[in-house]
């Protein structure tokens, strides 16, 4: 499954996606895992980049500025997000074992180096019934960037995210955005099923997601269902044709399912679905 990428824990760069490897135009994404004392250098070149700590503590140096980034874990607290403009060098030194994500897209350099704090990030609960989940806008309008959009999503066990299914591949006037889903589970042996499909062709794929996996959204509508009792976290990086504040443009939803937003309990079966008739005893 070329759109499902498994982590390589034998390397510091656990996951690595480039526009060339994904077959798209804008978005790059990687997850880096350092042992205490190890270092990592990444030039932004012509890209704006966003660094999200996942677990541990690291010291990040960009030019003359230094930032200590720390996180107990993705299920424990919100992140600080470091935004780095094009033409910079990012140097990371792990003060403890430190895992972080780093992604980017081509930009002009409109916005300066900045550390976004949890207090600046919008939080919301979306959906209802079996599609109730929590979304954190960790780098999305009104937080500024040129192309990059970042979300963290928390999905309770047995529930769906991305419902109604939506697309951002240009279909029916949808904006064109490339997207990665980086997944973690509580407990770590949890799993989920991710569905990508089109309504104007036969394209359909189902990706089984385990802890640490990365899924690519290359086309079509998509949504994700989490196994019961297995809570899911996923980190989304997006980039595409939307620019600056237009990054807040909504995707297009599958019209077959949009009715659910008016009544999340509609068409929910009551159990037991069938009741046996009791014959009279003579």
For each residue, the residues with C-beta under 8 A, 3 or more apart:
1: 4 205 207
2:
3: 196 205 207 215 216 217 218
4: 1 207 208 209 213 214 215 216
5: 15 17 213 214 215 216
6: 212 213
7: 14 15 31 212 213 214
8: 11 13 14 15
9: 14 33
10:
11: 8 14
12: 32 33 34 38 40
13: 8 16 30 31 32
14: 7 8 9 11 30 31 32 33 99 212
15: 5 7 8 29 30 31 182 212 214
16: 13 21 29 30
17: 5 21 22 27 28 29 30 180 214 216
18: 21 22 28
19: 22 23 24 25 26 27 28
20: 23
21: 16 17 18
22: 17 18 19 27 178 216 218
23: 19 20 218
24: 19 27 178 218
25: 19 178 240
26: 19 105 106 147 178 239 240
27: 17 19 22 24 103 104 105 178 179 180 237 238 239 240
28: 17 18 19 47 103 104 105
29: 15 16 17 101 102 103 180 182 214 237
30: 13 14 15 16 17 101 102 103
31: 7 13 14 15 54 99 100 101 102 182 212 214
32: 12 13 14 40 92 99 100 101 102
33: 9 12 14 97 98 99
34: 12 38 39 40 58 92 94 97 98 99
35: 38 94 97
36: 94 95 96 97 98
37: 93 94
38: 12 34 35 93 94
39: 34 91 92 93 94
40: 12 32 34 91 92
41: 89 90 91 92
42: 49 89 90 92 102
43: 88 89 90
44: 47 48 49 84 85 86 87 88 89 90 104
45: 86 87
46: 86 87 106 107
47: 28 44 86 104 105 106 107
48: 44 83 84 85 86 104 105 106 107 109 111 145 146 147 148
49: 42 44 83 84 88 90 102 103 104 148
50: 81 82 83 84 102 103 104 139 145 148 150 237
51: 60 69 81 82 84 90 92 100 101 102
52: 79 81 100 101 102 138 150 235
53: 56 57 58 69 70 71 79 80 98 99 100
54: 31 71 73 74 79 99 100 101 184 235
55: 71 72 73 74 97 98 99
56: 53 70 71 94 95 96 97 98 99
57: 53 68 69 70 71 94 95 96 98
58: 34 53 68 69 70 92 93 94 95 96 98 100
59: 66 67 68 69 92 93 95
60: 51 66 67 68 69 82 90 91 92
61: 65 66 67 90 91 92 93
62: 65 67 82 84 88 89 90 91 113
63: 88 89 113
64:
65: 61 62 113
66: 59 60 61
67: 59 60 61 62 80 82 115
68: 57 58 59 60 95
69: 51 53 57 58 59 60 79 80 82 100
70: 53 56 57 58
71: 53 54 55 56 57 74 76 77 79 80
72: 55 76 77
73: 54 55 76 77
74: 54 55 71 152 184 233 235
75: 154 184 186 231 233
76: 71 72 73
77: 71 72 73 118
78: 118 121 136 138 152
79: 52 53 54 69 71 118 138 152
80: 53 67 69 71 115 116 117 118
81: 50 51 52 115 116 121 138 139 150
82: 50 51 60 62 67 69 113 114 115 116
83: 48 49 50 111 113 114 115 116 139 145 148
84: 44 48 49 50 51 62 88 90 113
85: 44 48 88 107 109 111 112 113
86: 44 45 46 47 48 106 107 108 109
87: 44 45 46 109
88: 43 44 49 62 63 84 85 113
89: 41 42 43 44 62 63
90: 41 42 43 44 49 51 60 61 62 84 102
91: 39 40 41 60 61 62
92: 32 34 39 40 41 42 51 58 59 60 61 98 100
93: 37 38 39 58 59 61
94: 34 35 36 37 38 39 56 57 58 97 98
95: 36 56 57 58 59 68 98
96: 36 56 57 58
97: 33 34 35 36 55 56 94
98: 33 34 36 53 55 56 57 58 92 94 95
99: 14 31 32 33 34 53 54 55 56
100: 31 32 51 52 53 54 58 69 92
101: 29 30 31 32 51 52 54 182 235 237
102: 29 30 31 32 42 49 50 51 52 90
103: 27 28 29 30 49 50 148 150 180 237 239
104: 27 28 44 47 48 49 50 148 239
105: 26 27 28 47 48 146 147 148 239
106: 26 46 47 48 86 147
107: 46 47 48 85 86 110 145 146 147 148
108: 86 146
109: 48 85 86 87
110: 107 146 244
111: 48 83 85 114 144 145 146
112: 85
113: 62 63 65 82 83 84 85 88
114: 82 83 111
115: 67 80 81 82 83
116: 80 81 82 83 120 121 138 139 143
117: 80 120 121
118: 77 78 79 80 121
119:
120: 116 117 143
121: 78 81 116 117 118 136 137 138 143
122: 136 137 140
123: 134 135 136 137
124: 134 135 137
125: 132 133 134 135
126: 131 132 133 134 135
127: 131 132 133 160 163 264
128: 131 132 264 265
129: 132 264 265 268
130: 158 159 160
131: 126 127 128 159 160 161 163 260 264
132: 125 126 127 128 129 156 159 264
133: 125 126 127 153 154 155 156 159 160 161
134: 123 124 125 126 153 154
135: 123 124 125 126 151 152 153 154
136: 78 121 122 123 151 152 153 154
137: 121 122 123 124 140 141 143 150 151
138: 52 78 79 81 116 121 143 150 151 152
139: 50 81 83 116 143 145 148 149 150
140: 122 137 143 149 150 151 247 248
141: 137 144 245 247 248
142: 245
143: 116 120 121 137 138 139 140
144: 111 141 244
145: 48 50 83 107 111 139 148 149 244 247
146: 48 105 107 108 110 111 243 244
147: 26 48 105 106 107 239 240 242 243 247
148: 48 49 50 83 103 104 105 107 139 145 237 238 239 247
149: 139 140 145 177 236 237 238 239 242 247
150: 50 52 81 103 137 138 139 140 235 236 237 238
151: 135 136 137 138 140 235 236 238
152: 74 78 79 135 136 138 233 234 235 236
153: 133 134 135 136 161 233 234 235 236
154: 75 133 134 135 136 231 232 233
155: 133 159 160 161 192 224 226 231 232 233 234
156: 132 133 159 226 231
157: 190 226 227 228 229 230 231 232
158: 130 226 227 228 229
159: 130 131 132 133 155 156 225 226
160: 127 130 131 133 155 163 223 224 225 226
161: 131 133 153 155 223 224 226 232 234
162: 165 166 222 223 224
163: 127 131 160 223 257 260
164: 223 253 254 257 258 260 261
165: 162 195 197 221 222 223 253 254 257
166: 162 221 222 223 251 252 253 254
167: 171 174 219 220 221 222 251 252 254
168: 174 175 176 177 179 217 238 240 251 252
169: 174 176 177 218 219 220
170: 174 175 176
171: 167 174 198 199 200 220 252
172: 252
173: 252
174: 167 168 169 170 171 251 252
175: 168 170 240 241 242 249 251
176: 168 169 170 240 241
177: 149 168 169 238 239 240 241 242 251
178: 22 24 25 26 27 217 218 238 239 240
179: 27 168 216 217 236 237 238
180: 17 27 29 103 214 215 216 217 236 237 238
181: 194 209 214 215 216 217 224 234 235 236
182: 15 29 31 101 213 214 234 235 236 237
183: 192 209 210 211 212 213 214 215 232 233 234
184: 54 74 75 188 211 212 232 233 234
185: 188 189 190 191 192 210 211 230 231 232 233
186: 75 190 230 231 232 233
187: 190 230
188: 184 185 211
189: 185 211 230
190: 157 185 186 187 210 211 226 227 229 230 231 232
191: 185 208 209 210 227 230
192: 155 183 185 208 209 224 225 226 227 230 232
193: 206 207 208 209 224 225
194: 181 206 207 208 209 215 222 223 224
195: 165 204 205 206 207 222 223 224 225
196: 3 203 204 205 206 207 217 218 219 220 221 222
197: 165 203 204 205 220 221 222
198: 171 201 202 203 204 219 220 221
199: 171 221 254 256
200: 171
201: 198
202: 198
203: 196 197 198 219 220
204: 195 196 197 198 220
205: 1 3 195 196 197
206: 193 194 195 196
207: 1 3 4 193 194 195 196 215
208: 4 191 192 193 194
209: 4 181 183 191 192 193 194 213 215 224 232
210: 183 185 190 191 213
211: 183 184 185 188 189 190
212: 6 7 14 15 31 183 184
213: 4 5 6 7 182 183 209 210
214: 4 5 7 15 17 29 31 180 181 182 183
215: 3 4 5 180 181 183 194 207 209
216: 3 4 5 17 22 179 180 181
217: 3 168 178 179 180 181 196 222
218: 3 22 23 24 169 178 196
219: 167 169 196 198 203
220: 167 169 171 196 197 198 203 204
221: 165 166 167 196 197 198 199 253 254
222: 162 165 166 167 194 195 196 197 217
223: 160 161 162 163 164 165 166 194 195
224: 155 160 161 162 181 192 193 194 195 209 232 234
225: 159 160 192 193 195
226: 155 156 157 158 159 160 161 190 192 230 231 232
227: 157 158 190 191 192 230
228: 157 158
229: 157 158 190
230: 157 185 186 187 189 190 191 192 226 227
231: 75 154 155 156 157 185 186 190 226
232: 154 155 157 161 183 184 185 186 190 192 209 224 226
233: 74 75 152 153 154 155 183 184 185 186
234: 152 153 155 161 181 182 183 184 224
235: 52 54 74 101 150 151 152 153 181 182
236: 149 150 151 152 153 179 180 181 182
237: 27 29 50 101 103 148 149 150 179 180 182
238: 27 148 149 150 151 168 177 178 179 180
239: 26 27 103 104 105 147 148 149 177 178
240: 25 26 27 147 168 175 176 177 178
241: 175 176 177
242: 147 149 175 177 246 247 249
243: 146 147 246 247
244: 110 144 145 146 247
245: 141 142 248
246: 242 243 249
247: 140 141 145 147 148 149 242 243 244
248: 140 141 245
249: 175 242 246
250:
251: 166 167 168 174 175 177
252: 166 167 168 171 172 173 174
253: 164 165 166 221 257 258
254: 164 165 166 167 199 221 257 258
255: 258
256: 199
257: 163 164 165 253 254 260
258: 164 253 254 255 261
259: 262 263 266
260: 131 163 164 257 263 264 266
261: 164 258 264
262: 259 266
263: 259 260 266
264: 127 128 129 131 132 260 261
265: 128 129 268
266: 259 260 262 263
267:
268: 129 265
269: 273
270: 273
271:
272: 275
273: 269 270
274:
275: 272
276:
277:
278:
279:
280:
281:
282:
